[in-house]
Amino acid sequence: MDHNDKVEQLEQRILRLEREVAELKQLEMQRRQASPPPVSPNRTAPPPPSGSPFTPPPPTSNWQDAYVNAPPPKGNYNARPQAQPQSGPFAGAQRPPVQAPYTPPVPKPPKDWEHLIARVWLPRVFIVVLILGIVWGFIAVVKAGYLSEPIRCILGVLVAAVLYWLGEREVSKERPALGKVLLGGSIAILILSIVASYLLYDLLPFIFAFLLYIGALVFGVYIALSQRSQSIVGITLIAGYLAPVLIAPDDPNLWIFAGFETIFSAVMLVVAMKYSFRVSYILAFALLHITLGLSMIWYGFSVQNVVAVLIQHAVILAISVLWKKRSTSMQLGVLFTSFAFVGGWLTIYYLDGSETGARWMIAILSLMYSILYASGIQKRTPVGIAYPAMAIFGWFLLLNMIPNFPARMAVILVEGTLAFLLALRFRNKLQLVLACIVYAYALLATLFVPIERFWSASAFNWLILLITIPAIYQIIGKWVHSEDKVYGSLYRKRYILMWAEAILGLTYLSQLVHVASRFQNADVRHLSLSSAWIIYAILIIVIGMVVQKSKLRIIGILFIFFTLLKIIFIDLPDISIGVRAILFIILGVVGLGLSRLFYKRRDNNGQPPSQEPPLEANIPTNNPERSYESSTEPLDNRSADVPPASPDKPKHNDDLS
C-alpha cells in the first residue's frame, strides 16, 4: 500500500469520526430536551396529596422489611401527580423552558476535485474509449485477414478474462473505482465476442449463442450486485445495447436484432428497479430507443422497432404496478417519457403507411390508461399521476390520426378543457401541463384557419373555442382560490382569459361580417363592420354591468375607442360623405348614451358607497332637550319638523367629468 492510499484512508476515517461526533452531539441535545429540568438543592418537593399513587408506605422500625419485603404500592403508575396550587407573590408564574446549548453545525469538508475526476470519472470515460478501440481494431484486423474467425472470438474472450483479473486485483488492493470499471469492461468485451460469433461469423447456433448471451448478462449482473456498483451496470448496459449495432452484418435479421435488444432491456430494467439503481434504470430505458434509432438510420424503419418499444413500455408499466412501495417521481418520469416515445414510434409507423395498425395500437393504449385512471389504481402514488396524462396524450394522437375529420380541432379543444377540469379537480400538475399543451395546439390550429363560409368546420371550431375559454375561466374560479400556494397564480391571472375571449370574439365577429358582406361595395362593408363592432362593445358593457365585472366594462369602453380609431384611420379614405355622417352620428350617440348609462348606474348604486351617518349634533331640531341618545323611536318616525340629515353631495363639474 503506497503513501497516497494511506493518506486517503486516513482522510476517510477522519470524515467518519466527524460524522459520528456530530451524531453524538445531536443525540445529547435531544436527551437534554427530553429530560426534566433539574430541581434546585435548596428547594424541597411539596408533599404528595392524599390518595396519590406515589404515596410512600408508612415508616417502620426495620427499613429492610419496609422497603425490601413490602409489597409494591397499588395505583395507576401512568397517572401524573396533581400539581399543588402555588401561593405567594409568584403564584401562577411559569418556569421558563430550559434551552439546549447551541451546537454549531459541522462544516462540510471541501470537495476533492482531483479525487473525483482522476479516480472516479477518468476510468469510467476511458474504459468506453478502450472498448471502442478494441472493437475497431478487431474490425481492422479482420478486414486485413490476419486472424481466422474462431481465433478472433477466442481473443475477445481472453481480453475479457484479463480485464476481469485486473479488476479483481485492483478491488482487492482497495482501489475500487478503477477495479469496478475494469470489471465492467470485461463484461462488455465478453458480450461483444458472443454477439460477433453469431451475427458476423455464424460460428455458433442460435440457441447456443442465445444461452451464452444470457449467461454473460447474468454474470455481469452478479458482479454488479456483489460489488454494489452502478458503474458496472452502466458499462454492461452500454456494451449490451451497442454490441449488436456496432458489429451487425450488412443485411442483419432485424427480428433477431430487436429480440436481443428487447430481452436485454427487460432484464436490466427489472434488475435496476429491484436493487434501486436509479441511473441504470434510466439508461436501460433510454439506450433501447437510441439503438433502435441508429438501426432505423442504417437499415430503414421496420415494424420490429415498434414491437420492441411496445414490449419495453409494457415491462415499465408492469414494474410500476408491481413495485407499488417503490413508486417514485423517477418512475413517473420514465413511464410518461416511455409512452411519449411509443407515441412517436407509432406516428412514424402511421406515416410509413400502416395507418390502421397504428390507430388500433394507440387506441388500445389510450383506452387502457383511461380504465386505469377511472379504476383508481395507484391513485395517490406518483406513478398514478401519469395515467390521466398518458390517456390525454393518447387520445390526442388518435384524433390527429383520423383522416377526413374537419371538426378535429373542436374535439381537441373539448378534450383540453376536460383535462384542465380533471387536473384542477384532482390537483395533478403533470395533467395540467399536458392539458395546456393540447389546448394551445388546438387554439393555434384554429386561429390559423380563417372562416370562409358560415356553415364550415372552421366556423364551428371558432365557436367551440369561444365557448371553452369562459368554461376554463369558470373552472379556475370554482376549483382554485387566491390563497392556494400551488395554483393561486392561476386564479389571480385568470382575467387574461377575459381579455382573450373579448379579442377573439371580436375577431370571430369580424370574419362573419366579412363573409356576409364580401360581395358588397366598400361603403356597405365598412358600415357593416363598424356597426358590428359598436354592437359588440355595447353588449360587452351590458354583460359587465349584469355580472358586476368592472374589467368587462373597461374592455367594452376600450372597444368603443378602438372603433373610433378604426373609422378615422381605415374607413374614412374609402367611404362616402354620407356613410361618414352615419358612422359618426351612430358612434357619437352611443358614446353619449353609454356615459349617461354610467351616470344612472352611479345614482342607483350610490357613489361613493354608503357613508357613516352624521352625528346628532349636526341635525337641527326644535326641541333642544331632545337628543340622539335619548330618542327611542326610529329616525324615520320622528317629527316632521326635524329635517332629514343628508350629507353634502359633491358638486360635479359636467365639463370636466
N, C-alpha and C positions, 0 to 999 in steps of 0.2 A: 504494500500500500504506500503510495508516494505521499509527498508532503501536502500537495493540493487536496487530495482526498481526505487526509486527516483534518485539514482546516475546514473543509466543507462539512464533515461530520460534526466537528465541534460547533460550527455555526448553527447547524440544525438542532443540536442538543440545547444550546443556549436559547433558541427560539421556543423549544418545547417547555423549558423551565420558565420562561417569561409567561407563556400562556398558563401554566399551572399556577404560578403566583397570582396572576390576575383572577383566575377562577377561585382560588382560596380567599382572596380579598372580597370577592362578591359574596361567597358563602358566609364569611364572617359578618359582613354588613347585613345580610338577610337574617342571620341569627340574632344580631343585636336589635334589629327592628321587631322581631317576633318575641323576644324575652321581655318580661315586665320591668318597669323602671325600678332601680334599687331604692330600698327604704332607708331613710336616714337613721344612724345608730341612736340618736337622741330621742327618736320618736318611737313609741310603742304602739303596736297594733291594737285597735279597740277590741274589747271582748266580744265574742260572737253572741248573737241574740239567742234567746232560749228557743229550743226546738230546731236549732240549726243542725244540719247533718255533720258538721265538723266540730261539734261539742266534744271536748275530750272527756275521758272517763274520770270519775272522782278519784282523788289521790288516795292511795293506800300506803300502809307501812312498808310493805315489801314491793319495791319497784319492779322486781322481776315478775312477780305474779300479776302486777297491774299491766305491764306493757309487753310482756312476752307471752304469758299464758292466757291473757284475757282475750275473749273472742273479739273480732273486728266489729266496730260500731255499725249499726244498721242505718241506712239512709240513702238518699239519692246523691251519689257522688258526682253526678254530672251537673247538679244544680249549683248555681253560683250564689255565694252568701249575699244576703241583702246588705246594702251599704247603709251605714249609720248616718243619721242626719247630723250635719255639721252645725256647730254653734260658734259664736264669736264674730269678730269684725270681718273675717274672711269666709263667712258662710256662703255657700253657693259658688265659690270660686273653683275653677277647674285647674288642675295641674297642667302646665304646658307640656306638649308631647316632647319626648326625648328625640333629638335629631341625631341621626347617624353621622359619624365623622366623614368628612369629604375624602373620597378616594379618587385621585386623578386617574384619568383613563390611560391605559398602557399605549404608548405611541407605537404605530405600525413601523416595522423595520423597512428601510428603503428597498425598493425593488432592484434586484441584481440583474441588470440587463445583459451583462456578459454571460451569466449562467443561463438566462432564458434563451438567448439567441444561439450561443455556441453549443450548449449541451442539450437543448430541447428541440429547437426548430431546425438547427443546421442538419442533424442526421435525418430528420423527417423529410426535409425537402430533397436532400441529395440521395436518399435511398431510391426515390422515384426517378431521379436522373440516372442513377446506376441501372435500374431495371430497364428504362428505355434504351440506354446504351447497350445493354446486353441483348435486348430484343433486336435492335437494328444491326448490331454486329453479327448476331446469329443469322439474320436475313442476308447480310452481305457475304458471309462465308458460304451460305447455301447457294447464292447466285454464282459465286466463283467456282463452285463444285469441288471444294476441298474436303468436305465431310459427307459421308453417306447418311442416309436418312435415319437409320437407327442410332448411329453414333451421335447425331445432333440431339436427339431426345435424351440419350443417356447422359450427355454432357450437361444438359439442363438440370437433370435430377441431381447430378454430382455438385453443381454450383449451389443448388438449394440446400444440400446436406452440409456443405462447407459454411454457408451463411448461418444455418441453424446452429452448428457447433460454435461458431464465433459469437453468436448471440447469447447462447447459454453461458459461455465463458465470461462475457462482459457482465452479465447479470450476476453471476457468482462472485465477481470481483467488485460488486457494489457500484457498478456503473450502469444503472438500469435504463437510462434514457437511450443510450447508444445500443445496448443489448436488445431492448424491445423492438427498435427499428430494424435491426438485423434479423430478428426472428420473423417480423412481418415480411421483410424482403424475401426470406427463404420460402415462405408460403406462396408469395406472389410468383416466384420463378417456378415453383413446383406446379402451380395451376397452369402457367403458360406452357410448360413442357407437355402436360397431359392433353391440353386442348390442341396443341400443334400436332401431336402424334395422331390425332383423329382427323382434324379438319384439313391439315395440309398433306399428310403422307398416307393416311389410311392404314397405319401400322396396327391399329387396334380395332376390334369390332365395336359396334356402337354400345352394346350392353357393358362390355368390359371398360370402355373409356368413360361411360357414364358413371359406373361404380367407382372408378378411380377419382373422377371429378368430385363426386360426393364425399369420398374418403378424404381428399385434400381439404375440402371445406370443413369437414368435421375436425380434422387435425388442426386447422387454423383456428377454429372456434375454441378448441380445447386449450391451445396455447394462450389465446387471448384471455380466457377465463382464469387460467392458472396464474397468469401474471396480472390479472385485473387491469388490462391496458386497452384503452380505446385506440391508441396509435396502431397496434397490431390489427385490430378490427378494421381501421380505416385503410391501411395498406392492403389488407386482404380484399376489401371491397373494391378498391381501385383496380387491382390486378384481376379479380374475378369478372368485373364488368368489361374491362377494356381488352382482355385477352382474346375473346372471340372476334373482336373488331379489328385488332391490330394484325392478327395473323390469319385472317379469314382468306380463303381462296378467291379467285376471280369470280366464280359463279357459285356462291355458297347455297346450301339448303337453308332457306330462311325459317322454315319451321323448326329445324334443329337449333339454329342460332337463337331464335326467340324463346325456345324451350329452355336452353341453357341459362339465358339471362333471367327469365321469369322465375325459375326454380331458385336460382341464386338469390334473387331479390326477396323472395318469400322467406327463405331460411334466415337471411341476415336481418330482416325486419323483426322476425319472432325473437331471435337471439338478442338483438339490441333492446327490444322492449322488455324482455324477461330480466335482463341484467342492468336495466336503466342506463344504457349507453345512448344519451340524447343525440350527440353529434353523429354517431354511427347510424342511428335511426333516420336522421335527415339525409345522410349520404346514401343509405340503402334505397331511399325513395327517389332521390334526385338523379343518381347516376344511371338508373334504368332509362329515363327519358333522354339523357344525354347520349347514351349508346344507341338507342333507337333512332334518335335524330341523325347521328352520324351514318347509321346504316341506310336511312332514307336518302341522305345526300349521295351516298356511293352507289346504292343498288336500287333506288327508287322506292316509292311508297308501296306498302303491301298490307293486306288485312292482318297479317301476323303481328304487326305493331299494335294494332287496335286490340287484338286479343290479349297481348302481353300487358298493356296498361290496364285493361279491364280486370284481369286476374290480380294484378298488384293492388288495384283500388279495392277489390273485394277482400284481400288479405288485410289491408289497412283498416277497413271497416270492421272486419271480424276482430282484430286486435282492439279496436276502440270499444266494441261492445263487450268483449270477454274480460278485458282488464279494466273494469269499472273503477276500482280503487286507485288506479294509476292514471286516471283521466286528468290530463293537464292541458294547459294552453298550447304546449308544443304539439300534442296530438291533434288539437283543434286546427292549428295552422297546417299541419301535414295533411289531414283529411280533406280540408277545404281546398288546399292547393292541388291535391291529387285529383279531386273532382273537376277543378278548373282545367287541368291538363287533359283529363279524359274528354272534357267538352271540346278542347282544342283539337285533339286527335280525331274525334268524331266529326268535327266540322271539316277537317281535311278529307276524311273518308266520304263525307257528303259531297264535297266539291270534286272528288275524284270520280264521281259517277254513281256511287252506291247510295242514292238518296233514300230509298225505302228502308234499307238496313240501318242507316244512321238515325233516321227518325224513330224507328222502333226501339233502338238501344237507348236513346236519350229519353224517350217517353217512359220506358220501364224504370230507368234510374230516377227520373223525376217523381213518378208515382210511388216508388219505394221510399224515397225520403219524405214525401208528403205523408205517407202512412206512419213512418217512424216518428215524425213530428206530431201527428194527431194522436198517436197512441201514448205519448208522454214518456217514451223510453229515454232514460238518461236526461230527463228534462232539466234537472238542476246541476248538471255537470258541464264542464267546458266543452266536451265533445257534443253534447246535446244542442248547444247553441248553433252548431254548424248545420244541423238538419234542415231547419227552415230556409237558411241561406242557400243551401245546395238545391233545395226544391225550387226556390225562386229562380235561381240561375238556370236550372234545367228546363223549366217551362219557358223561360225567356229564349233559350236556344231553340227549343222546339217550335215556338211561334215564328222565329226567323227562318226555319227550315220549311215551313208550309208554303208551297208555291201558290200564286194567284189568290192572295188573301189581301184585298185592298184595305180592309179595316184593321190591319195588323197593329198599327201604332195605337189605335184606340184601345185594343185589348191589352197591350203592354202598359199603357197609362193606367188602366184599371188595376192591372197586376201590381204595378209600383205603388199605387195608393193603398191597396190592401196589405202589401208588405210593410208599408210605412205604419199602418194602423197596428198590425201584429207586433212590429218591432217596439213601438212605444208602449203597447199594452203589456208585453212580457219583458220589457227592458233588455232588449237584445241589440247590442251595439253593432255586431257584425251584420245582422239582418238589416239594421237601419242604414248602414253604409251601402250595402248591396241594393236596397230599395231606392236610395238616392241615385245610384248609378243607372239602374234600369229606368227610372222615371226621367232622368236627364237625357238618356239616349232617345227615348220616345219623344220627349219635348223638342229636342233639336231636330229630329227627323220630321216632326210635324211642322216646325217653323220653316224649314227649307223647302216645303212643297206648297206652292201657292194654290189658292182656290180659283178654279176656272169655271165651275158650274155650281148652281145652287145645290143640286142633288148629286153629290160626288163623295168619294171616300175622303178626300182631303177636307171638305167642309165638315163631314162627320167627325173626323179626327180633331179638328179645331174645336168643335162643340164639346167633345169629351174633355179636351184639355181645359177649357174654361169651366167645366163642371168639377173636375178633380182638384183644381187649385184651391177653391174655397172649402172643398171637403178636407184637404190636408190642413188648412187653417183651423177648421173646427176640431180636427183630430188632435192637433197640438194643444188647443185650448182646453180640451177635455182631459187629456191624459198627462199633461205636463203643467207644472206650476213654476212660478218665477223663482221660488226658493229652492228648486231642485238643483242639487250640486252637479249632477251629470248632464241633464237635459234642460237646465234652466235657460241657457242661452237661446235655445230654440223658441221658448216662449217669449223671451224679450225681443227677439228679432223677427217674429212672425209677421210684423207689419210689412216686411218686404214682399210677402205673398200678396198682400192687399194692393200694393203698387203694381206688382207684376200682373195681377188679374185685371186691373184697370187699363194698363197699357196694352195687354194682349186683347182685351175686349174691344178697345178702340181699333186695333189692327184688324181684328176679325170683321168688325162692322164696316171698316173702310173697304175691305176686299169684297164684301157682299154688295155694297153700294157700287163699287167699280164694275162688278159683273152685271148688275142690273142696268147701269147707265152707259155701258161701253159703246153702244151704238147711237147714242145721242150726241148733240152738239156740245161745244165747250161750256156754254152758259148753263145748260142743264146739268152737266157733270159736276161743275164747281158748286153750283147751288145745292145739288143733292148731297154732296159730300159734306159741305159746311153745315147744312141743316141737320144732317145725321149726327155730326159732332156736337152741335148745340143741344140736341135732344138727349144725347148720351151723357153730356155733362150735367144737364138738369136732373136726369134720372139718378146719377151717382149722388148728387147733393140731396135729393129727396130720400134715397136709401140711407145716407149717412144721418139724416135727421131722425128717421124712423128707428134705426138701430142704435142711435146715440154714439156714433163713431165720428170724432172730430177729424180724424185723418181722411176719411172718405169725403167729408165736406170740403176739406182743403184740396183734395185731388180734383173734385168737380170744379172748384173755382179756378184752379190752375188750368184745367182743360178749356175753360171759357177764354182765358187769356191766350192759351195756345191757339185756339180757333181764330181769335182776333189777329194774331201774328200770321197765321196761315192765309187769312183773307188779304192782309196787307201785302205780304211779300210774294205770294204764289198766285192768288186768284185775280188780283187787280189788273195785271197786264193782259189777261186773256179773256176777260168778261166785259160785257157792255155796261153802259152807264146805268141802265135800268136795273140790271142784276146787282150792280154795286149798291144801288139805293136800297134794294130789297134786303140784301145781306146786312148792311149797316143798320137799317131800321130794326130788323129782327134781333140782331146782336145787341143793339142799344136797349131795346125793350126788355130783353132777357136779363141783361146786366142790372138795370134799374129794378126790375121785379125781384130778382134774387136778393138785391140789397134790402128792399122793403121786407122780403120774407125773413131775412135775418133780424131786422128790427122788430118785427112782430114776434118772432121767437124769443127775442130778448125781453120784450114786455111780458110775454106769457110766463116765461120761466123765472123772471126776476134777475136782473144784472145790476150790480153784483149780487151774489147769493144773500140769503136772509141775514140781516144784521141783528145785533143784540138789541133787545127792547130798551127804549130810553128810560132814564130814571124818572121817578115820580116828581122830583124837584123841578123838572123841565116841563111838566104838564100843568097848564093853568087851570085853576078851579075857583069857583065862587065861594066854597066853604073852606076857610083856612084851617079849620080843625080836622078836616078830612084828609087823611094821608094814605099813601100807598100801602103802608104796612098794616094800618088799622082797618082797611077795607076788606070785607069778607066776600063781596059779590064780584062776579067776573067783570072784566073791563067792558065787555060788550053790553052789559046790563046796567051800566051806570047811568047817571042822569044825563039828559040830552044837553044840559048846559056845559058839560065838560067836553071840549073839542078833542077829537081823537089825535093821538100822538103819531106823527108821521115824520120820519127823518127827511132831512132836506135832500132832495134828489139832485144829483149833479147836473148842471146845465150843459147840454151838448151843443157844440158848435157844428151845425149841419154842414157848413162849408168845409170844415176840417175833418169831420168824421165820415 
